[in-house]
Amino acid sequence: MSTRSPVPTLAEQYHPFDDGVYDCVKKVIIGEDTQGIAYITIQYVRNGDVVQLEHGSERGAQITETEFEVKDPDEYITCIEGTCGEANFCDSPIALWTEKFYHTVSEIQFTTSHGRTSPKIGCKPEADSFTFKLKGKNGTKLVGLHGKSGRFLEALKAYFVVVSSTLKQLEPQGRSDGHSWDDGAYDGLRKVCIGEDGGRVSSVEFVYAKGNECITHCHGRHSNERKQFELRYEDGEYIISFEGTTDKDGYISSLIFNTSMDRSSDEFGKAVANNEFFLKPRGFHKLVGFRGRSCVDRINALGANFAVVLAPPVKKLQAQGTNDQGEEWDDGVHDNVRMITVTYRYDCVVSVTFEYANGAETVLGDPHGILDDRHEKKEFKLCDNNEYITSVEGLFGQKWISTQSAGDEFKSIYYNMKRLDFNTNIRTYSVMENNTRDGFLAVVPFKLEKKGHKIVGFRGKSTEFSLQQIGVYVKPIDDAN
């Protein structure tokens, strides 16, 4: 006879949980049996202290336990994947005649910033199971879980936050197959070691700097044919771009690295004509980590994470809005702003998109927020190099919103950007200039400006519903502009 407890009531089946947000996740312990994930135990870290929480109540000799630990201080969980299926509790000793099904998480797998993956933990998915993937964006890490649990883990969602400064992630160039990895972001790069084998790049080794530490990541297979390029890290040198070629099969065949001191490495590997690539993001100047794909003895593809360098005279002004909500974004630093596109509805700014100039080149930034044809839209095109933005001002509001769940009403604070004005040396471009303060708990005016400077880049936070925060980069006004 089964050792399972009686069939749970609906109240026992559907118990929501919310762990909140911590500094990071140290360890995950999963209990599994033939029905799926019986429980999940998470060890969080907050201010150096370990906090352990557990969800799912099923226990018994039939359950096996698997641990997945994040050991390195610079490593963090970036993705959770799994499947959900239906658990059958018809073997309950008091309910053999009434089959009981409800959804549970049947299988789960974790991926880290070092490209490590846990085993697939749980039972084999059924034909009617569905998959899920929880993953942050722009270099984010897992800092908390929320979902539902009863006897088993029934639903899972996650909180992700930006690890450090916002990154510009350039997708790996080369083949689309192989083991994916991402070294994350560091203070800088000290050394590059490249292995060569048969006209291809067989391995890469990167020595990063993090404070006073040196942290090394290796990918591919070590080769006797190894060359290295050492940067003058103590003098402030960093990689600003790299280039290379792929062979006829799509593998990385050659690499050259270019630095902020107008130096270039020797060519690693063997170049192949007509298969060149070049990676250098506009607005993000410093390479702070590599990402890519590899197999046992080859580097299939190579990309990178770049960060903004606040080299004088560029300055970053304090962002205005809320730190509590939204996903961080950063367009980097450019020569000038060329166009502003704003979508909005009756009570808030929904999204912003900026177009920049870098010399004669035009750089279109990503949309921040959700573009929707149902929203109003305004576009402001500046007059070539003769016009530039001197300040941004607006109103940031807070209001209560009510939601219904299981017959109960809940109230929470809702933040949004009620108004934006972009002031240039020639005119003012206004968004929602007639907006009122009706229905808001508080409305806070703000202005982003530094006298004698122009705005050369935007950053901020956005949700899928509205702009939550806006900040700027500024540099002194050039008389030639």
C-alpha positions as CSV (number, residue, x, y, z in Angstrom):
1,M,0.0,0.0,0.0
2,S,1.2,3.5,-0.8
3,T,2.6,5.7,2.0
4,R,1.0,8.8,0.6
5,S,-1.2,10.9,2.7
6,P,-4.9,11.5,1.8
7,V,-5.9,13.6,-1.2
8,P,-5.4,17.3,-0.3
9,T,-8.3,19.7,-0.2
10,L,-8.4,22.6,-2.6
11,A,-7.2,24.9,0.1
12,E,-4.2,22.6,0.7
13,Q,-3.4,22.3,-3.0
14,Y,-3.2,26.0,-3.7
15,H,-1.0,27.8,-1.3
16,P,0.8,30.9,-2.7
17,F,4.2,31.8,-1.5
18,D,6.5,34.8,-2.1
19,D,10.1,34.7,-0.8
20,G,10.8,38.3,-1.7
21,V,14.2,39.5,-2.9
22,Y,17.6,38.6,-1.5
23,D,21.2,39.3,-2.5
24,C,21.6,36.0,-4.2
25,V,20.8,32.3,-4.2
26,K,23.5,30.0,-2.6
27,K,22.0,26.5,-2.9
28,V,18.8,24.8,-4.1
29,I,17.7,21.4,-2.8
30,I,15.0,19.5,-4.7
31,G,13.0,16.6,-3.4
32,E,11.5,14.5,-6.2
33,D,9.4,11.3,-6.7
34,T,7.5,9.7,-9.6
35,Q,4.8,12.4,-9.5
36,G,7.2,15.4,-9.8
37,I,8.9,17.9,-7.5
38,A,7.8,17.2,-4.0
39,Y,9.5,20.2,-2.4
40,I,12.1,22.9,-3.1
41,T,14.4,24.2,-0.4
42,I,16.3,27.5,-1.2
43,Q,19.2,29.0,0.6
44,Y,19.3,32.7,0.1
45,V,22.0,35.2,1.2
46,R,21.2,38.6,2.6
47,N,23.9,40.8,4.1
48,G,26.2,37.7,4.5
49,D,23.5,35.7,6.4
50,V,22.0,32.5,4.9
51,V,18.2,32.4,5.0
52,Q,16.6,29.0,4.2
53,L,13.0,28.7,2.9
54,E,11.0,25.6,1.8
55,H,7.9,25.0,-0.3
56,G,6.0,21.7,-0.8
57,S,5.1,19.4,2.1
58,E,5.3,15.9,0.6
59,R,7.8,13.6,2.4
60,G,8.5,9.9,2.5
61,A,11.0,7.2,1.7
62,Q,10.0,7.3,-2.0
63,I,11.5,10.8,-2.4
64,T,15.1,11.4,-3.6
65,E,17.0,14.6,-3.0
66,T,19.3,16.5,-5.3
67,E,21.4,19.6,-4.4
68,F,22.7,22.3,-6.7
69,E,25.1,24.8,-5.1
70,V,26.5,28.1,-6.4
71,K,30.0,28.0,-5.1
72,D,32.0,30.8,-6.7
73,P,31.4,34.3,-5.3
74,D,31.0,35.7,-8.8
75,E,28.6,33.0,-10.1
76,Y,24.8,33.3,-10.0
77,I,21.8,31.6,-11.4
78,T,20.6,33.1,-14.6
79,C,17.8,30.8,-15.8
80,I,15.3,28.2,-14.6
81,E,13.8,25.8,-17.1
82,G,11.3,23.0,-16.5
83,T,8.0,21.3,-17.3
84,C,4.6,21.1,-15.6
85,G,2.3,18.2,-15.8
86,E,-0.6,16.5,-14.0
87,A,0.0,14.6,-10.8
88,N,-2.4,11.6,-10.1
89,F,-3.3,10.9,-6.5
90,C,-5.7,8.0,-7.1
91,D,-3.5,5.8,-5.0
92,S,-4.5,7.6,-1.8
93,P,-5.7,4.9,0.7
94,I,-8.9,6.8,1.4
95,A,-9.8,7.8,-2.1
96,L,-9.1,4.9,-4.4
97,W,-12.4,5.4,-6.3
98,T,-11.9,9.2,-7.0
99,E,-9.0,10.0,-9.2
100,K,-7.5,13.4,-8.4
101,F,-5.4,15.4,-10.8
102,Y,-3.8,18.8,-10.5
103,H,-0.8,20.5,-12.1
104,T,2.7,20.2,-10.5
105,V,6.2,21.1,-11.5
106,S,7.4,17.8,-12.8
107,E,11.0,18.6,-13.9
108,I,13.4,21.5,-13.3
109,Q,16.9,22.6,-14.3
110,F,19.1,25.6,-13.3
111,T,21.8,27.4,-15.4
112,T,24.4,29.8,-14.0
113,S,26.4,32.7,-15.3
114,H,29.4,30.4,-15.7
115,G,27.5,28.2,-18.1
116,R,27.0,25.4,-15.6
117,T,23.8,23.5,-15.6
118,S,22.2,21.3,-12.9
119,P,21.0,17.8,-13.8
120,K,17.4,17.7,-15.0
121,I,15.7,17.0,-11.6
122,G,12.2,15.4,-11.4
123,C,10.2,12.9,-13.3
124,K,10.1,12.4,-17.1
125,P,7.5,14.8,-18.7
126,E,4.3,13.3,-19.9
127,A,3.1,13.9,-23.5
128,D,0.6,16.6,-22.4
129,S,3.1,18.4,-20.2
130,F,4.1,22.0,-21.0
131,T,7.5,23.7,-20.6
132,F,8.4,26.9,-18.9
133,K,11.5,29.1,-18.8
134,L,12.3,31.8,-16.2
135,K,15.1,34.1,-17.3
136,G,16.1,37.7,-16.6
137,K,17.6,40.0,-19.2
138,N,20.7,42.1,-19.6
139,G,23.0,40.3,-17.2
140,T,20.5,39.7,-14.4
141,K,20.6,37.1,-11.6
142,L,18.1,35.1,-9.6
143,V,17.3,36.7,-6.2
144,G,14.0,35.3,-5.2
145,L,11.2,32.8,-6.0
146,H,7.4,33.0,-5.7
147,G,4.6,30.6,-6.8
148,K,2.3,28.0,-5.4
149,S,2.8,24.9,-3.4
150,G,0.8,22.3,-1.5
151,R,1.9,18.7,-1.1
152,F,4.0,19.4,-4.2
153,L,5.5,22.4,-6.0
154,E,2.7,23.5,-8.2
155,A,3.8,26.7,-9.9
156,L,7.1,28.7,-9.9
157,K,8.0,32.2,-10.9
158,A,11.2,34.2,-10.2
159,Y,12.6,37.6,-9.4
160,F,15.7,38.7,-11.3
161,V,17.8,41.9,-10.8
162,V,20.7,43.5,-12.6
163,V,24.0,42.2,-11.4
164,S,26.0,45.4,-11.7
165,S,25.9,48.2,-14.2
166,T,23.7,47.6,-17.3
167,L,25.5,45.7,-20.0
168,K,25.3,45.7,-23.8
169,Q,25.3,42.0,-24.7
170,L,26.6,41.2,-28.2
171,E,25.4,37.9,-29.5
172,P,28.1,35.3,-30.2
173,Q,29.3,35.1,-33.8
174,G,29.7,31.7,-35.3
175,R,27.8,28.5,-35.1
176,S,24.4,28.2,-33.3
177,D,25.1,24.8,-31.7
178,G,27.3,23.7,-28.8
179,H,27.4,24.4,-25.1
180,S,26.4,28.0,-24.2
181,W,28.3,29.9,-21.6
182,D,28.4,33.5,-20.3
183,D,31.3,34.7,-18.0
184,G,29.2,37.6,-16.7
185,A,30.8,41.0,-16.0
186,Y,34.0,42.0,-14.2
187,D,36.0,45.1,-13.5
188,G,38.1,44.4,-16.5
189,L,40.3,41.9,-18.4
190,R,43.9,41.2,-17.6
191,K,44.9,38.5,-20.1
192,V,43.6,36.5,-23.1
193,C,45.0,33.0,-24.0
194,I,44.0,31.3,-27.2
195,G,44.5,27.7,-28.2
196,E,44.9,26.8,-31.8
197,D,44.5,23.5,-33.5
198,G,44.2,22.6,-37.2
199,G,43.4,26.2,-38.3
200,R,40.7,26.6,-35.8
201,V,40.5,28.2,-32.3
202,S,40.3,25.2,-30.0
203,S,40.1,27.0,-26.7
204,V,39.9,30.4,-25.0
205,E,41.1,31.4,-21.5
206,F,40.2,34.8,-20.0
207,V,41.8,36.2,-16.9
208,Y,39.4,38.8,-15.4
209,A,39.9,41.4,-12.6
210,K,37.5,41.7,-9.8
211,G,38.8,44.0,-7.1
212,N,42.2,42.6,-6.2
213,E,41.3,39.1,-7.4
214,C,42.1,37.4,-10.6
215,I,39.3,35.1,-11.9
216,T,39.9,32.7,-14.8
217,H,37.4,31.2,-17.2
218,C,38.3,28.5,-19.7
219,H,36.2,27.2,-22.6
220,G,37.0,24.5,-25.2
221,R,40.0,22.1,-25.1
222,H,43.5,23.2,-24.0
223,S,46.0,22.9,-26.9
224,N,49.8,22.8,-27.0
225,E,49.6,25.6,-29.5
226,R,48.7,28.5,-27.2
227,K,49.3,32.2,-27.5
228,Q,48.5,35.1,-25.2
229,F,47.8,38.8,-25.2
230,E,48.3,40.7,-21.9
231,L,46.6,44.0,-21.3
232,R,48.1,46.9,-19.3
233,Y,45.3,46.6,-16.8
234,E,47.0,48.7,-14.1
235,D,47.4,51.5,-16.6
236,G,43.7,51.5,-17.4
237,E,43.8,49.6,-20.7
238,Y,40.7,47.6,-21.8
239,I,39.4,45.9,-24.9
240,I,37.1,48.1,-27.0
241,S,36.4,45.6,-29.8
242,F,37.4,42.3,-31.3
243,E,37.3,40.8,-34.8
244,G,37.7,37.4,-36.4
245,T,36.7,34.9,-39.0
246,T,34.9,31.6,-39.2
247,D,35.9,28.6,-41.2
248,K,33.8,26.8,-43.8
249,D,32.0,24.8,-41.0
250,G,31.2,28.0,-39.0
251,Y,33.7,27.5,-36.2
252,I,35.9,30.4,-35.0
253,S,39.1,30.3,-37.0
254,S,40.8,33.5,-36.0
255,L,40.6,36.4,-33.5
256,I,42.2,39.8,-33.0
257,F,41.6,42.1,-30.0
258,N,41.7,45.9,-30.0
259,T,42.3,48.0,-27.0
260,S,41.7,51.5,-25.6
261,M,45.4,52.4,-26.0
262,D,45.3,51.9,-29.8
263,R,46.9,48.5,-29.5
264,S,45.9,45.3,-31.2
265,S,46.8,41.7,-30.4
266,D,48.5,39.4,-32.9
267,E,46.2,37.4,-35.0
268,F,45.2,34.1,-33.2
269,G,44.4,31.2,-35.4
270,K,44.1,31.3,-39.2
271,A,42.0,33.9,-41.0
272,V,39.5,32.8,-43.6
273,A,38.6,35.2,-46.4
274,N,35.0,36.4,-46.8
275,N,33.9,35.1,-43.4
276,E,34.8,38.1,-41.2
277,F,33.0,39.5,-38.2
278,F,33.6,42.6,-36.0
279,L,32.1,43.3,-32.6
280,K,32.1,46.9,-31.3
281,P,28.9,48.3,-29.7
282,R,28.1,52.0,-30.1
283,G,27.8,53.8,-26.7
284,F,29.4,50.9,-24.7
285,H,33.1,51.1,-24.8
286,K,34.6,48.6,-22.4
287,L,34.6,44.8,-22.7
288,V,33.9,43.3,-19.2
289,G,33.1,39.7,-20.0
290,F,32.9,37.1,-22.8
291,R,30.0,34.8,-23.8
292,G,29.8,32.2,-26.4
293,R,29.3,28.5,-27.4
294,S,31.8,25.7,-27.5
295,C,32.1,21.9,-27.9
296,V,34.7,19.5,-26.7
297,D,37.6,20.7,-28.9
298,R,36.3,23.8,-30.6
299,I,35.0,27.3,-30.0
300,N,31.7,27.4,-31.9
301,A,30.9,31.1,-31.4
302,L,32.1,34.1,-29.4
303,G,30.3,37.2,-28.2
304,A,30.9,39.7,-25.3
305,N,29.4,41.9,-22.6
306,F,30.3,45.6,-22.8
307,A,29.8,48.4,-20.2
308,V,29.7,52.2,-20.3
309,V,33.0,53.9,-19.4
310,L,32.5,57.2,-17.7
311,A,35.7,58.8,-19.0
312,P,36.0,62.6,-18.3
313,P,34.4,64.8,-19.2
314,V,31.3,62.6,-19.4
315,K,29.2,62.5,-16.2
316,K,26.2,60.5,-15.1
317,L,23.3,62.3,-13.4
318,Q,21.2,60.7,-10.7
319,A,18.1,58.9,-12.3
320,Q,14.7,60.1,-11.3
321,G,11.7,57.8,-10.6
322,T,11.5,54.6,-8.5
323,N,14.1,52.0,-7.7
324,D,11.3,49.5,-6.7
325,Q,10.0,48.4,-10.0
326,G,11.1,47.8,-13.6
327,E,14.0,46.4,-15.6
328,E,17.1,48.5,-15.9
329,W,18.2,49.7,-19.3
330,D,21.1,51.8,-20.6
331,D,21.7,53.2,-24.1
332,G,25.3,54.2,-23.3
333,V,27.2,57.4,-24.3
334,H,27.1,58.9,-27.8
335,D,27.9,62.2,-29.6
336,N,24.4,63.6,-29.6
337,V,20.7,62.7,-29.6
338,R,18.9,62.8,-33.0
339,M,15.3,61.7,-32.4
340,I,13.0,61.0,-29.5
341,T,10.0,58.6,-29.8
342,V,7.5,58.4,-26.9
343,T,4.3,56.4,-26.5
344,Y,1.9,57.2,-23.8
345,R,-1.7,56.7,-22.6
346,Y,-4.0,59.0,-20.6
347,D,-2.1,58.7,-17.3
348,C,1.5,57.8,-18.0
349,V,4.5,57.4,-20.4
350,V,4.5,53.8,-21.7
351,S,7.8,53.7,-23.6
352,V,10.7,55.7,-24.9
353,T,13.1,55.1,-27.8
354,F,16.1,57.3,-28.7
355,E,18.1,57.6,-31.8
356,Y,21.7,58.9,-31.5
357,A,24.5,60.2,-33.7
358,N,28.1,59.0,-33.5
359,G,30.0,61.0,-36.0
360,A,28.3,60.4,-39.3
361,E,26.7,57.1,-38.1
362,T,23.2,56.9,-36.7
363,V,22.5,54.5,-33.8
364,L,19.0,53.4,-33.0
365,G,18.5,52.5,-29.3
366,D,16.2,49.7,-28.2
367,P,12.6,50.5,-27.2
368,H,12.2,50.8,-23.5
369,G,8.7,49.6,-22.5
370,I,6.2,48.0,-24.7
371,L,5.3,49.4,-28.1
372,D,1.6,49.1,-28.8
373,D,-0.4,50.7,-31.6
374,R,-3.2,51.4,-29.2
375,H,-1.1,54.0,-27.4
376,E,-0.6,57.6,-28.5
377,K,2.8,58.4,-30.0
378,K,5.0,61.5,-30.4
379,E,8.2,61.8,-32.4
380,F,10.6,64.7,-32.0
381,K,13.5,65.0,-34.6
382,L,16.3,67.3,-33.7
383,C,18.0,69.6,-36.2
384,D,21.2,67.8,-37.1
385,N,24.2,68.9,-35.0
386,N,22.8,72.4,-34.5
387,E,20.3,71.2,-31.8
388,Y,21.0,69.3,-28.7
389,I,19.1,68.5,-25.4
390,T,20.1,70.6,-22.4
391,S,17.7,69.2,-19.8
392,V,14.8,66.8,-19.2
393,E,12.1,67.6,-16.7
394,G,8.8,66.0,-15.8
395,L,6.4,64.7,-13.1
396,F,6.6,61.3,-11.4
397,G,3.4,60.1,-9.7
398,Q,2.2,57.5,-7.2
399,K,-1.4,56.2,-7.0
400,W,-3.3,53.2,-5.5
401,I,-4.5,50.4,-7.7
402,S,-7.0,47.8,-6.6
403,T,-6.9,44.1,-7.7
404,Q,-9.3,41.2,-7.1
405,S,-8.1,37.7,-6.1
406,A,-10.2,34.9,-4.8
407,G,-12.9,37.4,-3.8
408,D,-10.5,39.6,-1.8
409,E,-9.5,43.1,-2.8
410,F,-5.9,44.2,-2.6
411,K,-4.3,47.6,-2.9
412,S,-0.8,48.4,-4.0
413,I,1.2,51.5,-5.0
414,Y,1.5,52.1,-8.7
415,Y,4.3,54.3,-10.0
416,N,4.5,56.1,-13.4
417,M,6.0,59.0,-15.3
418,K,3.1,61.4,-15.8
419,R,4.9,64.0,-17.9
420,L,8.2,64.5,-19.8
421,D,9.7,67.7,-21.3
422,F,12.8,67.6,-23.4
423,N,14.4,71.0,-23.5
424,T,16.9,71.9,-26.2
425,N,19.0,74.9,-27.0
426,I,16.3,75.9,-29.5
427,R,12.9,74.7,-28.2
428,T,11.0,72.4,-25.8
429,Y,9.4,69.0,-26.8
430,S,6.6,68.1,-24.4
431,V,4.8,64.8,-23.8
432,M,1.4,64.9,-22.0
433,E,1.8,68.6,-21.2
434,N,-1.8,69.0,-20.1
435,N,-1.7,66.0,-17.7
436,T,-3.3,66.7,-14.3
437,R,-2.6,65.4,-10.8
438,D,-6.1,63.9,-10.4
439,G,-6.2,60.5,-8.6
440,F,-2.5,60.5,-7.5
441,L,-1.3,60.2,-4.0
442,A,1.7,62.3,-4.7
443,V,3.3,63.9,-7.8
444,V,7.0,64.7,-7.6
445,P,8.6,67.2,-10.1
446,F,12.1,66.6,-11.3
447,K,14.7,68.1,-13.6
448,L,17.9,66.5,-15.1
449,E,20.3,69.2,-16.0
450,K,23.9,70.3,-15.7
451,K,24.7,73.9,-16.8
452,G,27.0,74.1,-19.8
453,H,26.4,70.4,-20.7
454,K,24.3,68.6,-23.2
455,I,22.6,65.2,-22.9
456,V,24.4,62.4,-24.8
457,G,22.7,59.2,-23.6
458,F,19.7,58.0,-21.6
459,R,19.2,55.2,-19.1
460,G,16.4,54.2,-16.7
461,K,13.9,51.5,-15.7
462,S,10.8,50.3,-17.5
463,T,8.0,47.7,-17.0
464,E,5.8,46.3,-19.6
465,F,3.2,49.0,-18.6
466,S,5.2,52.2,-18.1
467,L,8.4,54.1,-17.8
468,Q,9.5,53.9,-14.2
469,Q,12.8,55.9,-14.1
470,I,14.9,58.1,-16.3
471,G,18.5,59.2,-16.1
472,V,21.0,60.8,-18.4
473,Y,24.7,61.1,-19.4
474,V,26.0,64.6,-20.0
475,K,29.2,66.1,-21.4
476,P,30.3,69.8,-22.0
477,I,28.8,71.5,-24.9
478,D,31.2,71.7,-27.8
479,D,31.2,75.1,-29.5
480,A,31.5,73.3,-32.9
481,N,28.0,71.9,-32.3
